[in-house]
């Protein structure tokens, strides 16, 4: 079934589509499904046709770079700009002017349209409300320690791994004496000495 299908995917359009799917983060299995083949067939195409292999690699590299950049930004902190908007109802004069402009443009592109069609187009396509920006705020997003740890463990595993192995040399013998057995008589003597009651 897949025989001959590969030719479509070797065209500029086909290669661009493959690259786009890879860039969008689709897995090889999902890409194969979109093509209408099984994953092993896609692997065979990649091995046989360098153009297909290159298109998929380029797409995946872009996604990998985006993720790496996002992780780096989270690990080191970054500035972001927040926008505050408000939705307002358009002033009657502004609405009239915009509808008039829309009517003129529609009439130029559709000279056969009736006056009612032109007015209906303007009413449908010119919104009565508009979102306007009130202000912008620059905000500093602090570094994220989890992202930093992940980055360092992967980039410098010798320095940042969780467990460090310590090599011991020498013997494990100790100079500690074994515990001495104490009978009841000796225990009584020790208690008297500690309490200061030595029997005198």
Buried (B, 14 or more C-beta within 10 A) or exposed (E): EBEEBBEEBBEEEBBEBBBEBBBEBBEBEBBBBEBEBBBEBBEBBBEEBEBBBBBBBBBBEBBEEEEEEEBEBBBBEBEEEEEEEEEEEBEEEEBEEBBEEBBEBBBEEEEEBEEEEBBBBBEEEBEEEBEEEEEEEEEEEEEBEEBBEBBBEEEEEEEBEEEEEEEEEEEEEEEEEEEEEEEEEEEEEEEEEEEEEEEE
